[in-house]
Amino acid sequence: MKKNLGTVDKVIRILVAVIVLVLYFTHVISGTLAVILLILAGVFVVTSLLGTCPLYLALGLNTGKKE
């Protein structure tokens, strides 16, 4: 897959995932909302590690370096 995430985008995704985890483990969020946010946080971590976001591909977005 073509990489389409820049460094800032990756850092923001990781930070959002960490915030969701902290909110979950401190019992600020729970139930269905927690499950949805944890899944989203997992997707953010995976896409950050891979450097590719399928949604960005579908929308033609690229926050990475120009080739």
PDB file of N, H, CA, C and O in Angstrom:
ATOM      1  N   MET A   1       0.834  -1.182   0.000  1.00  0.00           N
ATOM      2  CA  MET A   1       0.000   0.000   0.000  1.00  0.00           C
ATOM      3  C   MET A   1       0.876   1.243   0.000  1.00  0.00           C
ATOM      4  O   MET A   1       1.976   1.250   0.553  1.00  0.00           O
ATOM      5  N   LYS A   2       0.380   2.263  -0.615  1.00  0.00           N
ATOM      6  H   LYS A   2      -0.514   2.257  -1.065  1.00  0.00           H
ATOM      7  CA  LYS A   2       1.090   3.534  -0.683  1.00  0.00           C
ATOM      8  C   LYS A   2       0.958   4.269   0.653  1.00  0.00           C
ATOM      9  O   LYS A   2      -0.139   4.392   1.198  1.00  0.00           O
ATOM     10  N   LYS A   3       2.086   4.752   1.170  1.00  0.00           N
ATOM     11  H   LYS A   3       2.977   4.652   0.727  1.00  0.00           H
ATOM     12  CA  LYS A   3       2.070   5.494   2.430  1.00  0.00           C
ATOM     13  C   LYS A   3       1.454   6.865   2.191  1.00  0.00           C
ATOM     14  O   LYS A   3       1.804   7.555   1.233  1.00  0.00           O
ATOM     15  N   ASN A   4       0.531   7.257   3.072  1.00  0.00           N
ATOM     16  H   ASN A   4       0.247   6.697   3.850  1.00  0.00           H
ATOM     17  CA  ASN A   4      -0.143   8.541   2.896  1.00  0.00           C
ATOM     18  C   ASN A   4      -0.322   9.310   4.202  1.00  0.00           C
ATOM     19  O   ASN A   4      -1.122  10.243   4.266  1.00  0.00           O
ATOM     20  N   LEU A   5       0.418   8.924   5.246  1.00  0.00           N
ATOM     21  H   LEU A   5       1.068   8.166   5.194  1.00  0.00           H
ATOM     22  CA  LEU A   5       0.335   9.629   6.530  1.00  0.00           C
ATOM     23  C   LEU A   5       1.657  10.316   6.826  1.00  0.00           C
ATOM     24  O   LEU A   5       2.725   9.712   6.720  1.00  0.00           O
ATOM     25  N   GLY A   6       1.570  11.573   7.196  1.00  0.00           N
ATOM     26  H   GLY A   6       0.702  12.063   7.282  1.00  0.00           H
ATOM     27  CA  GLY A   6       2.752  12.314   7.596  1.00  0.00           C
ATOM     28  C   GLY A   6       3.056  12.103   9.067  1.00  0.00           C
ATOM     29  O   GLY A   6       2.273  11.493   9.796  1.00  0.00           O
ATOM     30  N   THR A   7       4.197  12.613   9.494  1.00  0.00           N
ATOM     31  H   THR A   7       4.833  13.109   8.903  1.00  0.00           H
ATOM     32  CA  THR A   7       4.637  12.441  10.875  1.00  0.00           C
ATOM     33  C   THR A   7       3.666  13.074  11.864  1.00  0.00           C
ATOM     34  O   THR A   7       3.321  12.461  12.874  1.00  0.00           O
ATOM     35  N   VAL A   8       3.228  14.286  11.583  1.00  0.00           N
ATOM     36  H   VAL A   8       3.508  14.784  10.763  1.00  0.00           H
ATOM     37  CA  VAL A   8       2.295  14.969  12.491  1.00  0.00           C
ATOM     38  C   VAL A   8       0.995  14.181  12.605  1.00  0.00           C
ATOM     39  O   VAL A   8       0.453  14.032  13.700  1.00  0.00           O
ATOM     40  N   ASP A   9       0.498  13.680  11.490  1.00  0.00           N
ATOM     41  H   ASP A   9       0.938  13.801  10.601  1.00  0.00           H
ATOM     42  CA  ASP A   9      -0.737  12.892  11.484  1.00  0.00           C
ATOM     43  C   ASP A   9      -0.568  11.629  12.333  1.00  0.00           C
ATOM     44  O   ASP A   9      -1.471  11.269  13.089  1.00  0.00           O
ATOM     45  N   LYS A  10       0.572  10.959  12.216  1.00  0.00           N
ATOM     46  H   LYS A  10       1.306  11.251  11.603  1.00  0.00           H
ATOM     47  CA  LYS A  10       0.839   9.756  13.003  1.00  0.00           C
ATOM     48  C   LYS A  10       0.871  10.065  14.495  1.00  0.00           C
ATOM     49  O   LYS A  10       0.294   9.333  15.299  1.00  0.00           O
ATOM     50  N   VAL A  11       1.549  11.153  14.862  1.00  0.00           N
ATOM     51  H   VAL A  11       2.018  11.747  14.209  1.00  0.00           H
ATOM     52  CA  VAL A  11       1.665  11.529  16.269  1.00  0.00           C
ATOM     53  C   VAL A  11       0.290  11.860  16.851  1.00  0.00           C
ATOM     54  O   VAL A  11      -0.026  11.451  17.969  1.00  0.00           O
ATOM     55  N   ILE A  12      -0.518  12.591  16.104  1.00  0.00           N
ATOM     56  H   ILE A  12      -0.261  12.923  15.197  1.00  0.00           H
ATOM     57  CA  ILE A  12      -1.859  12.934  16.573  1.00  0.00           C
ATOM     58  C   ILE A  12      -2.694  11.683  16.786  1.00  0.00           C
ATOM     59  O   ILE A  12      -3.407  11.579  17.784  1.00  0.00           O
ATOM     60  N   ARG A  13      -2.618  10.739  15.867  1.00  0.00           N
ATOM     61  H   ARG A  13      -2.040  10.824  15.056  1.00  0.00           H
ATOM     62  CA  ARG A  13      -3.382   9.487  15.999  1.00  0.00           C
ATOM     63  C   ARG A  13      -2.952   8.705  17.238  1.00  0.00           C
ATOM     64  O   ARG A  13      -3.796   8.175  17.961  1.00  0.00           O
ATOM     65  N   ILE A  14      -1.651   8.631  17.485  1.00  0.00           N
ATOM     66  H   ILE A  14      -0.965   9.061  16.898  1.00  0.00           H
ATOM     67  CA  ILE A  14      -1.151   7.914  18.660  1.00  0.00           C
ATOM     68  C   ILE A  14      -1.594   8.620  19.936  1.00  0.00           C
ATOM     69  O   ILE A  14      -2.000   7.966  20.896  1.00  0.00           O
ATOM     70  N   LEU A  15      -1.520   9.941  19.955  1.00  0.00           N
ATOM     71  H   LEU A  15      -1.191  10.473  19.175  1.00  0.00           H
ATOM     72  CA  LEU A  15      -1.958  10.697  21.135  1.00  0.00           C
ATOM     73  C   LEU A  15      -3.441  10.498  21.423  1.00  0.00           C
ATOM     74  O   LEU A  15      -3.836  10.341  22.579  1.00  0.00           O
ATOM     75  N   VAL A  16      -4.259  10.503  20.381  1.00  0.00           N
ATOM     76  H   VAL A  16      -3.939  10.630  19.442  1.00  0.00           H
ATOM     77  CA  VAL A  16      -5.695  10.271  20.565  1.00  0.00           C
ATOM     78  C   VAL A  16      -5.935   8.869  21.136  1.00  0.00           C
ATOM     79  O   VAL A  16      -6.777   8.688  22.016  1.00  0.00           O
ATOM     80  N   ALA A  17      -5.194   7.886  20.633  1.00  0.00           N
ATOM     81  H   ALA A  17      -4.510   8.033  19.918  1.00  0.00           H
ATOM     82  CA  ALA A  17      -5.336   6.515  21.143  1.00  0.00           C
ATOM     83  C   ALA A  17      -4.943   6.438  22.613  1.00  0.00           C
ATOM     84  O   ALA A  17      -5.613   5.768  23.399  1.00  0.00           O
ATOM     85  N   VAL A  18      -3.866   7.115  22.989  1.00  0.00           N
ATOM     86  H   VAL A  18      -3.321   7.659  22.350  1.00  0.00           H
ATOM     87  CA  VAL A  18      -3.425   7.106  24.385  1.00  0.00           C
ATOM     88  C   VAL A  18      -4.466   7.787  25.275  1.00  0.00           C
ATOM     89  O   VAL A  18      -4.759   7.304  26.369  1.00  0.00           O
ATOM     90  N   ILE A  19      -5.020   8.891  24.816  1.00  0.00           N
ATOM     91  H   ILE A  19      -4.782   9.284  23.927  1.00  0.00           H
ATOM     92  CA  ILE A  19      -6.046   9.596  25.588  1.00  0.00           C
ATOM     93  C   ILE A  19      -7.265   8.701  25.802  1.00  0.00           C
ATOM     94  O   ILE A  19      -7.816   8.655  26.902  1.00  0.00           O
ATOM     95  N   VAL A  20      -7.685   7.994  24.760  1.00  0.00           N
ATOM     96  H   VAL A  20      -7.237   8.031  23.867  1.00  0.00           H
ATOM     97  CA  VAL A  20      -8.829   7.082  24.885  1.00  0.00           C
ATOM     98  C   VAL A  20      -8.520   5.985  25.904  1.00  0.00           C
ATOM     99  O   VAL A  20      -9.372   5.642  26.723  1.00  0.00           O
ATOM    100  N   LEU A  21      -7.310   5.436  25.856  1.00  0.00           N
ATOM    101  H   LEU A  21      -6.617   5.714  25.191  1.00  0.00           H
ATOM    102  CA  LEU A  21      -6.935   4.397  26.815  1.00  0.00           C
ATOM    103  C   LEU A  21      -6.940   4.936  28.244  1.00  0.00           C
ATOM    104  O   LEU A  21      -7.422   4.265  29.156  1.00  0.00           O
ATOM    105  N   VAL A  22      -6.418   6.118  28.440  1.00  0.00           N
ATOM    106  H   VAL A  22      -6.026   6.663  27.698  1.00  0.00           H
ATOM    107  CA  VAL A  22      -6.409   6.712  29.780  1.00  0.00           C
ATOM    108  C   VAL A  22      -7.840   6.937  30.272  1.00  0.00           C
ATOM    109  O   VAL A  22      -8.156   6.632  31.422  1.00  0.00           O
ATOM    110  N   LEU A  23      -8.695   7.463  29.414  1.00  0.00           N
ATOM    111  H   LEU A  23      -8.439   7.710  28.480  1.00  0.00           H
ATOM    112  CA  LEU A  23     -10.093   7.681  29.797  1.00  0.00           C
ATOM    113  C   LEU A  23     -10.785   6.361  30.148  1.00  0.00           C
ATOM    114  O   LEU A  23     -11.595   6.304  31.074  1.00  0.00           O
ATOM    115  N   TYR A  24     -10.458   5.304  29.402  1.00  0.00           N
ATOM    116  H   TYR A  24      -9.800   5.350  28.650  1.00  0.00           H
ATOM    117  CA  TYR A  24     -11.072   4.002  29.672  1.00  0.00           C
ATOM    118  C   TYR A  24     -10.597   3.439  31.010  1.00  0.00           C
ATOM    119  O   TYR A  24     -11.406   2.994  31.824  1.00  0.00           O
ATOM    120  N   PHE A  25      -9.280   3.460  31.233  1.00  0.00           N
ATOM    121  H   PHE A  25      -8.622   3.821  30.572  1.00  0.00           H
ATOM    122  CA  PHE A  25      -8.745   2.854  32.454  1.00  0.00           C
ATOM    123  C   PHE A  25      -9.019   3.683  33.704  1.00  0.00           C
ATOM    124  O   PHE A  25      -8.914   3.166  34.816  1.00  0.00           O
ATOM    125  N   THR A  26      -9.367   4.952  33.545  1.00  0.00           N
ATOM    126  H   THR A  26      -9.453   5.372  32.641  1.00  0.00           H
ATOM    127  CA  THR A  26      -9.757   5.766  34.697  1.00  0.00           C
ATOM    128  C   THR A  26     -11.280   5.796  34.864  1.00  0.00           C
ATOM    129  O   THR A  26     -11.807   6.539  35.692  1.00  0.00           O
ATOM    130  N   HIS A  27     -11.977   4.980  34.066  1.00  0.00           N
ATOM    131  H   HIS A  27     -11.549   4.377  33.393  1.00  0.00           H
ATOM    132  CA  HIS A  27     -13.425   4.813  34.132  1.00  0.00           C
ATOM    133  C   HIS A  27     -14.203   6.091  33.820  1.00  0.00           C
ATOM    134  O   HIS A  27     -15.317   6.282  34.308  1.00  0.00           O
ATOM    135  N   VAL A  28     -13.618   6.949  33.017  1.00  0.00           N
ATOM    136  H   VAL A  28     -12.713   6.793  32.620  1.00  0.00           H
ATOM    137  CA  VAL A  28     -14.331   8.146  32.573  1.00  0.00           C
ATOM    138  C   VAL A  28     -15.311   7.771  31.465  1.00  0.00           C
ATOM    139  O   VAL A  28     -16.410   8.319  31.383  1.00  0.00           O
ATOM    140  N   ILE A  29     -14.900   6.829  30.612  1.00  0.00           N
ATOM    141  H   ILE A  29     -14.007   6.384  30.679  1.00  0.00           H
ATOM    142  CA  ILE A  29     -15.803   6.326  29.574  1.00  0.00           C
ATOM    143  C   ILE A  29     -16.056   4.849  29.833  1.00  0.00           C
ATOM    144  O   ILE A  29     -15.188   4.136  30.336  1.00  0.00           O
ATOM    145  N   SER A  30     -17.256   4.399  29.483  1.00  0.00           N
ATOM    146  H   SER A  30     -17.962   4.978  29.074  1.00  0.00           H
ATOM    147  CA  SER A  30     -17.588   2.991  29.668  1.00  0.00           C
ATOM    148  C   SER A  30     -18.719   2.613  28.718  1.00  0.00           C
ATOM    149  O   SER A  30     -19.279   3.458  28.019  1.00  0.00           O
ATOM    150  N   GLY A  31     -19.032   1.347  28.712  1.00  0.00           N
ATOM    151  H   GLY A  31     -18.577   0.661  29.279  1.00  0.00           H
ATOM    152  CA  GLY A  31     -20.137   0.854  27.903  1.00  0.00           C
ATOM    153  C   GLY A  31     -19.850   0.877  26.413  1.00  0.00           C
ATOM    154  O   GLY A  31     -18.714   0.696  25.975  1.00  0.00           O
ATOM    155  N   THR A  32     -20.905   1.104  25.646  1.00  0.00           N
ATOM    156  H   THR A  32     -21.828   1.252  26.002  1.00  0.00           H
ATOM    157  CA  THR A  32     -20.813   1.086  24.186  1.00  0.00           C
ATOM    158  C   THR A  32     -19.865   2.161  23.670  1.00  0.00           C
ATOM    159  O   THR A  32     -19.098   1.915  22.739  1.00  0.00           O
ATOM    160  N   LEU A  33     -19.908   3.336  24.258  1.00  0.00           N
ATOM    161  H   LEU A  33     -20.531   3.536  25.014  1.00  0.00           H
ATOM    162  CA  LEU A  33     -19.010   4.412  23.848  1.00  0.00           C
ATOM    163  C   LEU A  33     -17.557   3.985  24.006  1.00  0.00           C
ATOM    164  O   LEU A  33     -16.734   4.245  23.128  1.00  0.00           O
ATOM    165  N   ALA A  34     -17.240   3.339  25.110  1.00  0.00           N
ATOM    166  H   ALA A  34     -17.908   3.128  25.823  1.00  0.00           H
ATOM    167  CA  ALA A  34     -15.871   2.891  25.358  1.00  0.00           C
ATOM    168  C   ALA A  34     -15.433   1.878  24.316  1.00  0.00           C
ATOM    169  O   ALA A  34     -14.311   1.944  23.814  1.00  0.00           O
ATOM    170  N   VAL A  35     -16.305   0.948  23.991  1.00  0.00           N
ATOM    171  H   VAL A  35     -17.217   0.894  24.399  1.00  0.00           H
ATOM    172  CA  VAL A  35     -15.969  -0.080  23.006  1.00  0.00           C
ATOM    173  C   VAL A  35     -15.698   0.562  21.645  1.00  0.00           C
ATOM    174  O   VAL A  35     -14.714   0.232  20.983  1.00  0.00           O
ATOM    175  N   ILE A  36     -16.564   1.468  21.238  1.00  0.00           N
ATOM    176  H   ILE A  36     -17.364   1.735  21.775  1.00  0.00           H
ATOM    177  CA  ILE A  36     -16.397   2.139  19.936  1.00  0.00           C
ATOM    178  C   ILE A  36     -15.096   2.938  19.917  1.00  0.00           C
ATOM    179  O   ILE A  36     -14.344   2.876  18.945  1.00  0.00           O
ATOM    180  N   LEU A  37     -14.828   3.685  20.985  1.00  0.00           N
ATOM    181  H   LEU A  37     -15.439   3.735  21.776  1.00  0.00           H
ATOM    182  CA  LEU A  37     -13.612   4.491  21.030  1.00  0.00           C
ATOM    183  C   LEU A  37     -12.353   3.629  21.105  1.00  0.00           C
ATOM    184  O   LEU A  37     -11.326   3.995  20.535  1.00  0.00           O
ATOM    185  N   LEU A  38     -12.414   2.502  21.791  1.00  0.00           N
ATOM    186  H   LEU A  38     -13.249   2.204  22.254  1.00  0.00           H
ATOM    187  CA  LEU A  38     -11.263   1.602  21.848  1.00  0.00           C
ATOM    188  C   LEU A  38     -10.977   0.981  20.483  1.00  0.00           C
ATOM    189  O   LEU A  38      -9.815   0.831  20.104  1.00  0.00           O
ATOM    190  N   ILE A  39     -12.008   0.626  19.752  1.00  0.00           N
ATOM    191  H   ILE A  39     -12.951   0.748  20.059  1.00  0.00           H
ATOM    192  CA  ILE A  39     -11.816   0.105  18.392  1.00  0.00           C
ATOM    193  C   ILE A  39     -11.199   1.177  17.503  1.00  0.00           C
ATOM    194  O   ILE A  39     -10.270   0.898  16.745  1.00  0.00           O
ATOM    195  N   LEU A  40     -11.708   2.395  17.592  1.00  0.00           N
ATOM    196  H   LEU A  40     -12.463   2.622  18.208  1.00  0.00           H
ATOM    197  CA  LEU A  40     -11.163   3.501  16.817  1.00  0.00           C
ATOM    198  C   LEU A  40      -9.705   3.764  17.201  1.00  0.00           C
ATOM    199  O   LEU A  40      -8.872   4.022  16.331  1.00  0.00           O
ATOM    200  N   ALA A  41      -9.398   3.700  18.481  1.00  0.00           N
ATOM    201  H   ALA A  41     -10.074   3.491  19.187  1.00  0.00           H
ATOM    202  CA  ALA A  41      -8.018   3.893  18.938  1.00  0.00           C
ATOM    203  C   ALA A  41      -7.111   2.807  18.367  1.00  0.00           C
ATOM    204  O   ALA A  41      -5.981   3.084  17.965  1.00  0.00           O
ATOM    205  N   GLY A  42      -7.605   1.576  18.332  1.00  0.00           N
ATOM    206  H   GLY A  42      -8.523   1.350  18.658  1.00  0.00           H
ATOM    207  CA  GLY A  42      -6.829   0.484  17.741  1.00  0.00           C
ATOM    208  C   GLY A  42      -6.553   0.712  16.264  1.00  0.00           C
ATOM    209  O   GLY A  42      -5.447   0.465  15.783  1.00  0.00           O
ATOM    210  N   VAL A  43      -7.565   1.183  15.552  1.00  0.00           N
ATOM    211  H   VAL A  43      -8.463   1.383  15.943  1.00  0.00           H
ATOM    212  CA  VAL A  43      -7.400   1.488  14.129  1.00  0.00           C
ATOM    213  C   VAL A  43      -6.374   2.607  13.951  1.00  0.00           C
ATOM    214  O   VAL A  43      -5.541   2.551  13.046  1.00  0.00           O
ATOM    215  N   PHE A  44      -6.435   3.619  14.813  1.00  0.00           N
ATOM    216  H   PHE A  44      -7.111   3.665  15.548  1.00  0.00           H
ATOM    217  CA  PHE A  44      -5.472   4.728  14.741  1.00  0.00           C
ATOM    218  C   PHE A  44      -4.047   4.227  14.947  1.00  0.00           C
ATOM    219  O   PHE A  44      -3.138   4.647  14.231  1.00  0.00           O
ATOM    220  N   VAL A  45      -3.842   3.341  15.907  1.00  0.00           N
ATOM    221  H   VAL A  45      -4.580   3.000  16.488  1.00  0.00           H
ATOM    222  CA  VAL A  45      -2.502   2.822  16.174  1.00  0.00           C
ATOM    223  C   VAL A  45      -2.002   2.005  14.980  1.00  0.00           C
ATOM    224  O   VAL A  45      -0.862   2.172  14.548  1.00  0.00           O
ATOM    225  N   VAL A  46      -2.838   1.136  14.454  1.00  0.00           N
ATOM    226  H   VAL A  46      -3.765   1.000  14.805  1.00  0.00           H
ATOM    227  CA  VAL A  46      -2.436   0.297  13.322  1.00  0.00           C
ATOM    228  C   VAL A  46      -2.110   1.147  12.098  1.00  0.00           C
ATOM    229  O   VAL A  46      -1.087   0.932  11.447  1.00  0.00           O
ATOM    230  N   THR A  47      -2.973   2.110  11.783  1.00  0.00           N
ATOM    231  H   THR A  47      -3.803   2.285  12.311  1.00  0.00           H
ATOM    232  CA  THR A  47      -2.711   2.946  10.609  1.00  0.00           C
ATOM    233  C   THR A  47      -1.465   3.804  10.816  1.00  0.00           C
ATOM    234  O   THR A  47      -0.738   4.070   9.859  1.00  0.00           O
ATOM    235  N   SER A  48      -1.208   4.238  12.045  1.00  0.00           N
ATOM    236  H   SER A  48      -1.798   4.021  12.823  1.00  0.00           H
ATOM    237  CA  SER A  48       0.007   5.007  12.316  1.00  0.00           C
ATOM    238  C   SER A  48       1.247   4.162  12.112  1.00  0.00           C
ATOM    239  O   SER A  48       2.226   4.624  11.526  1.00  0.00           O
ATOM    240  N   LEU A  49       1.214   2.935  12.586  1.00  0.00           N
ATOM    241  H   LEU A  49       0.419   2.559  13.061  1.00  0.00           H
ATOM    242  CA  LEU A  49       2.371   2.051  12.432  1.00  0.00           C
ATOM    243  C   LEU A  49       2.609   1.676  10.968  1.00  0.00           C
ATOM    244  O   LEU A  49       3.755   1.560  10.536  1.00  0.00           O
ATOM    245  N   LEU A  50       1.539   1.490  10.212  1.00  0.00           N
ATOM    246  H   LEU A  50       0.608   1.585  10.563  1.00  0.00           H
ATOM    247  CA  LEU A  50       1.678   1.139   8.799  1.00  0.00           C
ATOM    248  C   LEU A  50       1.961   2.348   7.919  1.00  0.00           C
ATOM    249  O   LEU A  50       2.547   2.215   6.844  1.00  0.00           O
ATOM    250  N   GLY A  51       1.546   3.528   8.375  1.00  0.00           N
ATOM    251  H   GLY A  51       1.071   3.636   9.248  1.00  0.00           H
ATOM    252  CA  GLY A  51       1.750   4.744   7.587  1.00  0.00           C
ATOM    253  C   GLY A  51       0.743   4.908   6.470  1.00  0.00           C
ATOM    254  O   GLY A  51       0.913   5.754   5.592  1.00  0.00           O
ATOM    255  N   THR A  52      -0.304   4.105   6.502  1.00  0.00           N
ATOM    256  H   THR A  52      -0.442   3.418   7.216  1.00  0.00           H
ATOM    257  CA  THR A  52      -1.321   4.141   5.454  1.00  0.00           C
ATOM    258  C   THR A  52      -2.714   4.157   6.069  1.00  0.00           C
ATOM    259  O   THR A  52      -3.012   3.390   6.984  1.00  0.00           O
ATOM    260  N   CYS A  53      -3.557   5.039   5.556  1.00  0.00           N
ATOM    261  H   CYS A  53      -3.315   5.663   4.813  1.00  0.00           H
ATOM    262  CA  CYS A  53      -4.940   5.100   5.998  1.00  0.00           C
ATOM    263  C   CYS A  53      -5.839   4.798   4.795  1.00  0.00           C
ATOM    264  O   CYS A  53      -5.842   5.556   3.825  1.00  0.00           O
ATOM    265  N   PRO A  54      -6.602   3.701   4.847  1.00  0.00           N
ATOM    266  CA  PRO A  54      -7.478   3.359   3.724  1.00  0.00           C
ATOM    267  C   PRO A  54      -8.501   4.449   3.400  1.00  0.00           C
ATOM    268  O   PRO A  54      -8.833   4.657   2.233  1.00  0.00           O
ATOM    269  N   LEU A  55      -8.997   5.140   4.411  1.00  0.00           N
ATOM    270  H   LEU A  55      -8.727   4.971   5.360  1.00  0.00           H
ATOM    271  CA  LEU A  55      -9.950   6.217   4.170  1.00  0.00           C
ATOM    272  C   LEU A  55      -9.290   7.351   3.388  1.00  0.00           C
ATOM    273  O   LEU A  55      -9.899   7.930   2.488  1.00  0.00           O
ATOM    274  N   TYR A  56      -8.037   7.666   3.739  1.00  0.00           N
ATOM    275  H   TYR A  56      -7.542   7.196   4.470  1.00  0.00           H
ATOM    276  CA  TYR A  56      -7.305   8.695   2.996  1.00  0.00           C
ATOM    277  C   TYR A  56      -7.122   8.269   1.536  1.00  0.00           C
ATOM    278  O   TYR A  56      -7.226   9.091   0.626  1.00  0.00           O
ATOM    279  N   LEU A  57      -6.850   6.978   1.322  1.00  0.00           N
ATOM    280  H   LEU A  57      -6.766   6.310   2.061  1.00  0.00           H
ATOM    281  CA  LEU A  57      -6.701   6.483  -0.055  1.00  0.00           C
ATOM    282  C   LEU A  57      -7.991   6.683  -0.841  1.00  0.00           C
ATOM    283  O   LEU A  57      -7.970   7.132  -1.987  1.00  0.00           O
ATOM    284  N   ALA A  58      -9.112   6.345  -0.211  1.00  0.00           N
ATOM    285  H   ALA A  58      -9.129   5.981   0.720  1.00  0.00           H
ATOM    286  CA  ALA A  58     -10.408   6.473  -0.888  1.00  0.00           C
ATOM    287  C   ALA A  58     -10.746   7.932  -1.196  1.00  0.00           C
ATOM    288  O   ALA A  58     -11.368   8.233  -2.215  1.00  0.00           O
ATOM    289  N   LEU A  59     -10.328   8.836  -0.302  1.00  0.00           N
ATOM    290  H   LEU A  59      -9.823   8.592   0.525  1.00  0.00           H
ATOM    291  CA  LEU A  59     -10.630  10.258  -0.487  1.00  0.00           C
ATOM    292  C   LEU A  59      -9.550  11.004  -1.257  1.00  0.00           C
ATOM    293  O   LEU A  59      -9.716  12.179  -1.585  1.00  0.00           O
ATOM    294  N   GLY A  60      -8.442  10.324  -1.548  1.00  0.00           N
ATOM    295  H   GLY A  60      -8.307   9.370  -1.282  1.00  0.00           H
ATOM    296  CA  GLY A  60      -7.354  10.956  -2.289  1.00  0.00           C
ATOM    297  C   GLY A  60      -6.523  11.918  -1.458  1.00  0.00           C
ATOM    298  O   GLY A  60      -5.880  12.815  -2.004  1.00  0.00           O
ATOM    299  N   LEU A  61      -6.531  11.740  -0.135  1.00  0.00           N
ATOM    300  H   LEU A  61      -7.053  11.011   0.308  1.00  0.00           H
ATOM    301  CA  LEU A  61      -5.767  12.615   0.752  1.00  0.00           C
ATOM    302  C   LEU A  61      -4.368  12.048   0.988  1.00  0.00           C
ATOM    303  O   LEU A  61      -4.159  10.836   0.938  1.00  0.00           O
ATOM    304  N   ASN A  62      -3.410  12.950   1.246  1.00  0.00           N
ATOM    305  H   ASN A  62      -3.580  13.935   1.286  1.00  0.00           H
ATOM    306  CA  ASN A  62      -2.046  12.541   1.536  1.00  0.00           C
ATOM    307  C   ASN A  62      -1.422  13.596   2.430  1.00  0.00           C
ATOM    308  O   ASN A  62      -1.248  14.741   2.013  1.00  0.00           O
ATOM    309  N   THR A  63      -1.079  13.216   3.677  1.00  0.00           N
ATOM    310  H   THR A  63      -1.220  12.286   4.017  1.00  0.00           H
ATOM    311  CA  THR A  63      -0.431  14.155   4.588  1.00  0.00           C
ATOM    312  C   THR A  63       1.062  13.890   4.680  1.00  0.00           C
ATOM    313  O   THR A  63       1.767  14.544   5.449  1.00  0.00           O
ATOM    314  N   GLY A  64       1.543  12.934   3.898  1.00  0.00           N
ATOM    315  H   GLY A  64       0.970  12.403   3.273  1.00  0.00           H
ATOM    316  CA  GLY A  64       2.954  12.595   3.889  1.00  0.00           C
ATOM    317  C   GLY A  64       3.734  13.488   2.946  1.00  0.00           C
ATOM    318  O   GLY A  64       3.214  14.457   2.392  1.00  0.00           O
ATOM    319  N   LYS A  65       5.005  13.130   2.779  1.00  0.00           N
ATOM    320  H   LYS A  65       5.427  12.343   3.229  1.00  0.00           H
ATOM    321  CA  LYS A  65       5.890  13.872   1.895  1.00  0.00           C
ATOM    322  C   LYS A  65       5.476  13.681   0.443  1.00  0.00           C
ATOM    323  O   LYS A  65       4.994  12.617   0.052  1.00  0.00           O
ATOM    324  N   LYS A  66       5.670  14.719  -0.337  1.00  0.00           N
ATOM    325  H   LYS A  66       6.061  15.582  -0.019  1.00  0.00           H
ATOM    326  CA  LYS A  66       5.370  14.635  -1.765  1.00  0.00           C
ATOM    327  C   LYS A  66       6.483  13.833  -2.451  1.00  0.00           C
ATOM    328  O   LYS A  66       7.665  13.994  -2.148  1.00  0.00           O
ATOM    329  N   GLU A  67       6.075  12.977  -3.373  1.00  0.00           N
ATOM    330  H   GLU A  67       5.114  12.847  -3.619  1.00  0.00           H
ATOM    331  CA  GLU A  67       7.063  12.151  -4.086  1.00  0.00           C
ATOM    332  C   GLU A  67       7.478  12.806  -5.370  1.00  0.00           C
ATOM    333  O   GLU A  67       8.301  12.260  -6.104  1.00  0.00           O
TER     334      GLU A  67
END
